[in-house]
């Protein structure tokens, strides 16, 4: 697969060199030693920034995306960004994370496919990593993000915030590097991957890896019709069902047919809910990589802040950040009890339960109570009382605009 291959003919939705860069920046961070004693010799993280770093670098906010998210937290769709930003109500000028006050950094996760090193990336030998890409853990991904922190000249984060898999990394950040995290917001997440989360991840991984087009992970030389896009779509259908609720799906779609299709009289006729899942499957296949999906789902399943640290309560007690923990009351993937456990063991943590019928995906929707709590958490963060801080030159990184 060449970097300039037409996107429509590729077996992957990954961003590749030669594609429009959009607002991405790139940081080449050198080698990374992994938990399993393997080494990634060259690590690159793609990231986006908003706002300006102040003179003492005290106003930096780290935003961490979920499983199939990316660095495009806010902003329109356009060249280089196939979809609009995924948290526009929370990040931006005048928003709770106000980019007139804060320097906001959002990296694409290690193992991802939107500019950061992952299975679709070129290995040192010039070919895609594919099946040679190493197994990662949540801690490995945080270690890569800390390399980015140092690359940018930031000593501590005014806030680390994330939801779902991003929340897993956020809490891991605060446990592993408590002196680097002044404020913490973890949303719709857990202190460890539950048996239920691991089970759903395993089903999604199996759906992808059983497809002949996955070719053991070495499919990047194939054309689009021969690759694993259909399998990635199956994984997305499984996942998306867990992101919503049974009540919501029945209320919105029931057992109604899609338009003029006949799911009772024909095998090809679809129910409305089937069409809905098909739509989300097709969207993901156009912007994501199947190999990245399996790498990230496996990494998500490794998450356990208590592993090797005396258990979850002991690990969470290390956190010194002012902390907001938020749960969605209808979330069946990360139930409220997961957030209650985190809040109970982080000293002086604040717990918010968001009322939403949307299930796990409620963390991505505009929530006035969440907006207010994040705004309160940051009220005195940069010492500016809302005034725009004096700027420090941006430390840069390899950039192609």
N, C-alpha and C positions, 0 to 999 in steps of 0.2 A: 504494500500500500504506500503510495507516494503522498507527500504532504500536499501536493496540489491536485490530487484526485478529486473529481467532482463529488461533492457531499452526497448527491443522490445515488451515486454508485458505490459508496463505501458500506462496509458491513458494521459500521460503528457511527454513533452520533457524537463521538469525542471531538473536542477542539484539537486541531493539529496545526503545527507551524505552517504558515502560509495562509491560514484562515484569517479573516478580519479580527484584529486584536480587540476592538471595542475599547473599554475602559480598563482592561487588564494591565497590571504591571507584573514583572517577573523577578523573582529573587533566586539566584543560584547559590545554594547554601552548602555545597560540598557534600561530604559523606555523612551517613547516619548509621550508627550501630543500632541494631534492632534488639528487641527483647529475646528473640530466639537465637541470638549470636550471629545472625547473618548481617551483612552490611550492604546498604545501598550506596554505591560509590558516588553517585551524582543525584542530588535532590534539588528539584526546582519546585517552588510554590508560586502559583499564580495568585494574585490578590488584587483587590480594588480598595481605593481609599476615598474618603470624603472629608472635607474640612482641612484644617491646618494644625500641625503640631506646634504647641506653644513653646516658649523659650526654654522652659525647664522640663519639657517632654512629660508633663504630668496630666495631660488631657487625652491620652490615648485609650480608645475603647476597642476591644476585640470582639467581633461578632462571628459566631461559629454556626455553620449551616448543618442541616440534617442530611440524611442518607443520600438523597438525589438532588440536594441543593447545590449551590455554587457561590461564587464570590459576588454575584450581582444582587446585592441586598435591596438596592433601590435604583430607580432609573427606568427609562423606557426600553422596550425591545428595539433591536436595530442590528446593524452589522456587528458581528461578534457576540451578540446576546440574543439568543433565539426567543427568550421570554423576558417579560418585564420583571423588575425587582420583586422579591418574595416577602419583604417586610417593609413596604413603603410607608405604612402608617406608624411605624416605630422608629425609623431612621430617616433623617433628612432635615432640611432647614425648618426650624420651628417645631419639629417632632420631639417626642420624649428623649430620644438620643439625638440631640440637636447638633447638626453638623456646622452650625455657626459657632458653637462652643467647643465641640469635641473633634478630635482627629480619629476617624473611624476606619478600622482596618478589617477587611473580611477576606480571609484566605480560602482558596479552594483546597479541600482536604487532601492530605497525602494519600495516594491510591485512587484519587478521583480522576476525572476525565475532562476537566475544563481548564487545562493549562498546567496543572500540577503533575508531578511524576506519578504515573500509574501504568497499568498494563498496556494501554495504547501508545504510551510514550516510547521514543527511541531509547534503547539500551546503549551502553557504550560502544557496542559493535555495529550500531546503525540500524539494526532491525528492531521492530516492536518487541517489548518485553514479553507480551503474551503470557504463556504458562510459566515463564521464568521469573515473573514478578513475585517477590517474596510475600509470605504471610505477614500481616500487620496486626498490631493490637492498638487499642485506644491510646495506650501510653506511648507507643511509637509515633502516633499522629500528633499527640501533644508535644513530644520531643521535637518534631519537625517545626511545629508552630513556634516553639521557643527559640529555635534557630532564627526564625523570621523576626521575632521580637528583638533579638540581639543585632541582627542585620539592620534593623530600622533604628537602632540606638535608643530603645525604650527600656527603662529600668523596671517600671511597674505599670500595670494596667489600672486606669481609673475604674474600669468595669470590664469584666468578661461575662458575656451573655450568650446563651444558646438554647435552642429547643430541640427536643427529641434526641437524635444522635449528637447534635451540637451541644445539647445540655449535658450529655455524658462527658464530652470532652471538657466542657466548662467546669464541671465539678472535679474532674481529674486534674485540671489546671490548678484549682484552689487547694487540693490536697497535696499535690506534688510540689508546688511552688507557692506556698502560702504568702511569702513575702512579696511576691510579684503581683498579687491580686488584691486590690484595695476594696473592690465591690464585686459582687457575684450575683448573677440572676440566672437561675436554672428553671426551665419551663418544660412541662410535660415530659419528664424524664425520670431516671432512677439512679440509685447508687450502684446497682449492678444489673446486668441483663438477667431478666427472669427466665424461668423455664419456658414460659409462654412466648416471650420475645424470641428466644433461641429456636423454638419450634417453628415459628413462622418464618424466621430467617432461613432455617434449614430447608423448608419447603420451597422457598423462592430460589435458593441456590440449586437445589435438585432440579427444578424446572428448567433452569438455564443449562446446567451441565449435562443433562440427559439429551439435549438437542444435538443432533449430528452437526449442525452448523456451528456449534461452539468449538468443535475440533480440539477438545482438551485445553482450550484457551488460546490456541494458535490459529485464529481465523482472520487476522487483520489483512491478509493478502487476498482474501476472497472478495467477490462482489456482493452487493447488498442482498440479492436474492438467495445467495448461498450461505449467508452468515446467520447469526443467532438472534436477529431482531425479533422474530416471532416468539422465541423463548423469553427474551427480555420482557416482551409484552405480557406473557403469562405471569411472570414474577410480579409485574406491576399490578396486574389484576388482583393477585393474592394480597399484596401489600395494601393496595388502596381500600380493599374491603375492611382491613383492620383499622384503617385511618378514620373511617366513618362509623356510624352506629346503626344497629339493626332498625331502630325506630325511625331514624332519619331516612334510610334507604327505602323503607316501606312507605313512609309518608310521601316522599318525593316521587317514587316510581311504582310502588305496589307491584302488581303482576301484570301491568298494562303492556300492550305490544308497542314496539317502536314504529311510529308513523303508520304506514299501511302494510307493515310486515305481519306475518301470521305465524307466531311461534307455537300455536296449538295444532295447526293443520300441516305445517311443513318443518323440516329439520333446519332449514336455513333462516326461518323467521326468528327475529330477536325480540326479547323483552326490552323494555325501556332501560332497565338497570343494566342489561347486557351491553346495550349500545353505549351507555355511560362509561362502563369499564373499558370497552373497546377504544373509546376516545382517549382515555387517559393512558392506555397502553401504547397507542400510536404516537401520542405526544412524547412520551418518554423515549421510545425507540429512536426518535429523530434527534434527540439531544443528549443521549447517554450511551455508555459503553457497557456491554454485558460483562466483560472481564472486571471492570471497575465495580460493577454491582456485586459480584461475588466476593471480591476482596473487601469491600466496605461492609457487606452484611456479615462476613466472618469476623471482621474487626469489631463490629458492634456487639457481637455475641461474646467477645472476650472481656467486655467491660465489667469491672468489679473493683471499686476503689479500695475495698478491704483486703484484696489478695496480697498476701505477704506483709500485711501491715497490722495484723492483730484483729482483723475483722472490720466491718463497716462502721460501727459506732466509734471505734478508736481512730480510724482513718478520718472520719468527718470531724472529729474533735480537733484535728490539726488546723482546720480552716479558721483564719483570722479575719476574713473579709466580712464587711457588712453584706448580708445575704438576703435576697428575695427568692423564695421558692414558690413556683406557681404550678397549679394542676388544672386540668379541664375536667369538670365533674362527670362528663359522659365518655371520657377516654377509656376505651377497653384495652388498649395496648400498654399504656402506662397509667394504671389506675391511681386514684387520689392517694391510696395508701402508700404508694412509692414515694410521693412527694412528702407525705407526712413523716415518713421514716427519715428522709434527708433533713427536714426542718427540725425534727426532734433532736438530732445529734450535732447539728452545727450550732455553735454558741450564738444565742440571740437572733436566730434566723426568723424572718417574717414569712408567713405562709398565706398565700392567696389561692382561693379556689374559684376558677372562672366558670360562670354559668353559660354553657353553650350546648346546643343540640348536635353540634358537628363532630363530636368525638375528638380523636387525637388531632385532627386537622384544625381544631379550634385554636391551637397555639399560633397558627399562621393568619388567623382572621383578626380584623380590627376589634380590639377589646378595650373599651374605655377604662375599666378597672385596672387592667394590666398597664395601660399607658400611664395612668396616674401613679401607680406604684413605681414604675421605672423612672418616671420624672422625679418623684420624691427621692428615690435612691441616689440620683445624680445631682440633686439640688445644689449641694455645696462642693461638688467634685473638683472643679478646676479653680475655685477661689475667685471666680470672675463675677459671681452673682448674675449670671446670664449675659454678661458682656463678652464680646468676641475677644479671645486671648491674643496677645502678641505672637507673631508667627516665628517659627524656627524653620530654617531651610529643610526641605524634605530629604531624607537620607538616600532616597532613590532606589536603585535596583535596576536590573536589566529591563529596559522599557522600549517597546516598539509601538508607536502610536500612528 
